[in-house]
Amino acid sequence: MKISAINIEPKVGNKKRNIKKMIKFIEKEQADMYVFGELSLTGYMCKDEFYKLAEGMDGGSIKEMVEVAKQKNAYIIFGMPFEERAGVIYNAAVIAMPTGFGIYKKNYLANFGPFEEKIYFGAGKDAPVFNTKFGKVGMCICYDLFFPEIMKNLTLKGADIIACISASPSVTRQYFEKVLPARAIENTSFIVYSNIVGEEENLIFWGGSQIYGPKGELLARAEYFKEDYVVYDIDLSLLKEARIARPTLRDTSANIFLDLYNVARKKDVFNDDVKIGLRIGEKAKGIWNEIDVYGNDDVAFGIKLATGCENINLIQSNEIKAIFKGKETVEITKDMV
């Protein structure tokens, strides 16, 4: 799969010019996926103009890029302000496909130092993955990269390639170039990073778009501080080798994420009985037609969360166990987890 990671210098507020520039780079070389930087459609320092520049699902810019994707039989990822409803906008990544498009809304908004994203944008609340003919692709945006739970979420949902689009100024370059290979290793996935370039107000963006393999190896990098691109033909068969050598996906534990959720909320959302139910449900790997749960409502709730089975029979009991019924019958007790 040939991927092109591209540094462009967007003209602030000029969507038509920026689309022409993106198309110009797309036409330079044939690839299966082209990745541009954060807010590449508009430029980064648009401030109040974002409200006028933002487009919704039926926006002309998205339609034009989908048409280009059809013509090239390729996938195009770029950044733009997305209007979900009147006056409510998000910093978004769009994947234009020959068959349509998908949208990711930035979860973690940079709002420190020179960054003022929370003034203009709402925060996204999910991390979708998108099907392509090569496999599943996830997206994140710039500051998202520093929150490993986003990347882990995308990978556990099946993403083999994660595109991170960025508007990183020169003073933050060292952070990105340390974190990018770490995210590739942690998730045993290909990471494509595309950063804008040029100067907007007092920010100087460093470009340096780059591609990493699933073992954290740098595969290609564009020039710093100038418009440039790289094309690299990634070998998706390397994923199997990387995931056998470093089985982080196999060994990821749901329990630590529950603890993380509780700590972040500063509240123990799941009590001990729910957690026991979760552990019992996780131990009984498989697809179950029916589950008999001995215990209480909280234990049953935890087992339901872990298995997704709707057909649960609760037997109120001081003993905590579950009998899982499917192609075979499996009994798991509290002591076994």
C-alpha positions in Angstrom: 0.0 0.0 0.0 1.6 3.3 -1.1 1.1 6.1 1.3 2.0 9.8 0.7 2.6 12.0 3.7 2.6 15.7 2.7 3.7 19.0 4.2 1.8 21.8 2.7 1.7 25.5 3.6 -2.0 26.4 3.7 -3.1 29.9 2.9 -5.0 31.1 6.0 -8.7 31.4 5.2 -8.4 30.5 1.5 -10.1 27.1 1.0 -10.1 27.2 -2.8 -6.4 27.8 -3.0 -5.7 25.2 -0.4 -7.7 22.6 -2.2 -5.9 23.4 -5.5 -2.6 22.9 -3.6 -3.7 19.6 -2.2 -4.7 18.4 -5.6 -1.4 19.5 -7.0 0.4 17.3 -4.6 -1.9 14.4 -5.2 -1.2 14.6 -8.9 2.6 14.5 -8.3 2.7 10.8 -7.8 0.2 7.9 -7.7 -0.5 6.6 -4.2 -3.2 4.6 -2.4 -3.5 7.1 0.4 -2.6 10.8 0.7 -2.4 12.5 4.1 -2.3 16.2 4.7 -2.0 18.2 8.0 -4.3 19.6 10.6 -6.7 22.2 9.3 -5.0 22.0 5.9 -8.2 23.2 4.2 -8.2 26.6 6.0 -4.9 27.1 7.8 -4.5 27.0 11.6 -4.7 30.6 12.8 -8.2 31.5 11.6 -9.7 32.3 15.0 -13.3 33.7 14.6 -13.2 33.1 10.9 -13.5 29.3 11.6 -17.2 29.8 12.0 -17.5 31.1 8.5 -15.1 28.6 7.0 -16.6 25.6 8.6 -18.6 23.2 6.5 -21.1 20.4 7.3 -21.7 16.9 5.8 -22.8 18.4 2.5 -20.0 20.9 2.3 -18.5 21.7 -1.1 -14.9 21.0 0.0 -15.7 17.5 1.2 -17.6 16.7 -2.0 -14.7 18.0 -4.2 -12.2 15.8 -2.3 -14.4 12.8 -2.5 -14.6 13.3 -6.3 -10.8 13.5 -6.4 -10.6 10.3 -4.4 -12.9 8.6 -7.0 -10.8 9.8 -9.9 -7.6 8.6 -8.2 -9.1 5.5 -6.8 -7.4 6.5 -3.5 -8.0 7.7 0.0 -7.4 11.3 1.0 -7.1 12.5 4.6 -7.1 16.2 5.4 -8.0 18.6 8.2 -10.9 21.1 8.3 -13.3 22.9 10.6 -16.5 20.8 10.6 -19.9 22.2 11.5 -22.0 19.5 13.1 -25.0 21.9 13.5 -25.5 25.7 13.4 -22.7 27.4 15.3 -21.2 24.1 16.7 -17.9 23.3 15.1 -15.1 20.8 15.5 -11.5 20.5 14.6 -11.9 17.5 12.3 -10.0 15.0 10.2 -11.8 13.9 7.0 -11.1 10.7 5.1 -12.4 11.1 1.5 -12.9 7.7 -0.1 -14.0 6.6 -3.6 -17.3 5.5 -1.9 -17.9 8.5 0.4 -16.2 9.9 3.5 -15.7 9.6 7.2 -15.0 12.2 9.9 -13.0 12.1 13.1 -13.5 15.0 15.6 -10.4 16.0 17.7 -10.9 14.7 21.3 -8.1 16.6 23.0 -8.0 20.3 22.2 -4.8 22.2 22.7 -5.5 25.2 24.9 -2.2 26.4 26.4 0.5 28.7 25.3 -0.3 30.1 21.9 -3.1 27.5 21.3 -6.8 28.6 21.8 -8.7 25.7 20.3 -11.3 25.4 23.1 -12.5 28.9 22.3 -13.7 27.8 18.9 -14.1 24.1 18.8 -16.1 21.5 20.7 -14.3 18.3 21.8 -15.0 15.0 20.1 -16.2 12.1 22.1 -15.3 9.0 20.1 -12.6 7.4 18.0 -14.1 5.7 14.9 -12.2 3.5 12.5 -12.9 3.4 8.8 -12.9 0.4 6.4 -10.7 0.6 3.3 -9.8 -2.0 0.7 -6.4 -2.4 2.5 -7.8 -2.7 6.0 -9.1 -0.4 8.8 -7.7 3.1 9.2 -7.9 5.3 12.3 -7.3 9.0 12.6 -6.2 11.4 15.3 -5.2 15.1 15.4 -2.0 16.6 16.8 -2.4 16.9 20.6 -4.4 13.6 20.6 -1.1 11.9 20.1 0.0 12.6 23.7 -3.0 10.5 25.0 -2.1 6.9 24.4 -5.7 5.7 25.2 -6.8 7.3 21.8 -4.4 5.2 19.8 -5.1 2.1 21.8 -8.8 2.5 21.3 -8.3 2.8 17.5 -6.0 -0.3 17.4 -8.3 -2.4 19.5 -11.1 -1.5 17.1 -9.0 -3.0 14.3 -7.0 -0.1 12.9 -3.7 -1.3 11.3 -2.9 2.2 10.1 -3.3 5.4 12.1 -3.0 8.8 10.5 -2.1 11.6 12.8 -2.6 15.0 11.2 -0.9 17.9 12.8 -0.2 21.7 13.1 2.9 21.4 15.3 5.1 24.5 15.6 8.9 24.2 15.7 9.2 24.4 19.5 7.2 21.1 19.9 9.0 19.1 17.2 11.2 17.2 19.7 8.1 15.9 21.6 6.4 14.6 18.5 9.5 12.8 17.1 9.9 11.0 20.5 6.2 10.1 20.9 5.5 8.9 17.3 7.7 5.8 17.3 6.5 4.9 20.8 2.9 4.9 19.7 3.8 2.7 16.8 5.5 0.2 19.1 2.8 0.3 21.7 0.1 -0.5 19.2 2.1 -2.5 16.6 0.5 -0.4 13.9 1.7 1.8 11.1 1.7 5.5 12.0 1.5 8.2 9.3 2.2 11.7 10.6 1.5 14.7 8.4 2.3 18.2 9.6 1.7 21.6 8.0 4.5 23.9 7.2 5.0 27.7 7.0 4.4 30.7 9.3 1.1 31.9 10.7 1.2 34.8 13.1 4.0 33.9 15.6 3.9 30.1 14.9 6.4 28.5 12.6 5.3 25.0 11.6 8.1 22.5 10.9 6.6 20.1 8.4 8.6 16.9 8.6 5.7 14.5 7.7 6.8 10.9 8.4 5.8 7.3 8.4 6.6 4.6 11.0 6.5 0.9 10.9 4.8 -1.4 13.6 8.2 -1.8 15.4 8.7 1.9 15.6 11.1 2.1 12.7 11.2 5.4 10.7 10.3 4.5 7.1 10.3 7.9 5.5 10.4 11.6 6.4 9.7 14.7 4.4 11.9 17.8 4.6 11.7 20.2 7.6 10.4 23.8 7.2 9.5 23.5 3.5 6.7 22.1 1.4 7.5 18.5 0.6 6.2 14.9 0.5 7.3 11.3 0.8 5.8 8.2 -0.7 6.4 4.8 1.0 5.0 1.4 0.0 4.2 -0.1 3.4 4.1 -3.9 3.7 1.0 -4.8 5.8 2.3 -8.4 6.2 4.8 -7.0 8.7 2.0 -6.5 11.2 1.8 -10.2 12.0 5.6 -10.5 12.8 5.5 -7.3 14.9 2.4 -8.5 16.9 3.9 -11.9 17.6 7.2 -10.4 18.7 5.6 -7.8 20.9 2.0 -8.9 21.7 0.7 -5.7 23.2 -2.8 -6.1 21.6 -3.2 -9.6 23.0 -2.1 -8.6 26.5 -4.1 -5.3 26.8 -6.2 -5.6 29.9 -9.7 -4.0 30.1 -9.4 -3.7 33.9 -6.7 -1.0 33.8 -9.0 1.1 31.5 -11.8 0.8 34.0 -9.4 2.0 36.7 -8.3 4.8 34.4 -11.9 5.9 33.8 -12.6 5.9 37.6 -9.5 7.9 38.4 -10.2 10.4 35.6 -13.7 10.8 36.8 -12.5 10.9 40.4 -15.3 8.5 41.2 -15.5 4.7 41.5 -18.2 4.1 38.8 -17.9 0.4 38.9 -18.2 -1.3 42.3 -16.4 -4.5 43.3 -19.3 -6.8 42.3 -19.4 -5.2 38.8 -15.6 -5.7 38.5 -15.9 -9.4 39.5 -18.6 -9.8 36.9 -16.3 -8.2 34.3 -13.5 -10.5 35.2 -15.7 -13.6 35.0 -17.1 -12.5 31.6 -13.6 -11.8 30.2 -12.3 -15.2 31.3 -15.2 -17.0 29.5 -13.9 -16.1 26.0 -16.4 -17.0 23.3 -19.9 -16.4 22.0 -22.7 -17.5 24.4 -26.4 -18.1 23.7 -27.3 -17.9 27.4 -25.7 -17.3 30.8 -26.9 -18.3 34.2 -25.5 -15.8 36.8 -25.4 -16.6 40.5 -24.9 -13.5 42.6 -26.6 -10.1 42.3 -27.6 -7.5 39.7 -24.1 -5.9 39.7 -22.3 -9.1 39.0 -24.8 -9.8 36.2 -24.2 -6.3 34.8 -20.5 -6.8 34.7 -20.8 -10.1 32.9 -23.2 -8.5 30.4 -20.7 -5.7 29.7 -17.9 -8.1 29.2 -19.7 -10.6 27.0 -22.4 -8.6 25.2 -24.8 -11.4 25.8 -28.4 -10.2 26.3 -29.8 -13.6 27.5 -28.8 -13.6 31.1 -30.7 -15.4 33.9 -30.0 -14.0 37.3 -30.2 -16.4 40.3 -29.9 -14.4 43.5 -27.2 -16.1 45.6 -24.4 -15.4 48.0 -22.3 -17.6 45.8 -20.8 -15.8 42.8 -20.4 -17.8 39.6 -21.7 -18.0 36.1 -22.6 -20.9 33.7 -22.0 -20.0 30.1 -24.0 -21.9 27.5 -23.2 -22.2 23.8 -21.5 -24.9 21.7 -20.2 -26.0 25.1 -21.0 -25.3 28.7 -18.5 -23.5 30.9 -18.7 -22.7 34.6 -16.6 -20.0 36.1 -16.6 -19.1 39.8 -15.4 -16.0 41.6 -12.4 -17.9 42.9 -11.2 -18.7 39.4 -10.7 -14.9 38.6 
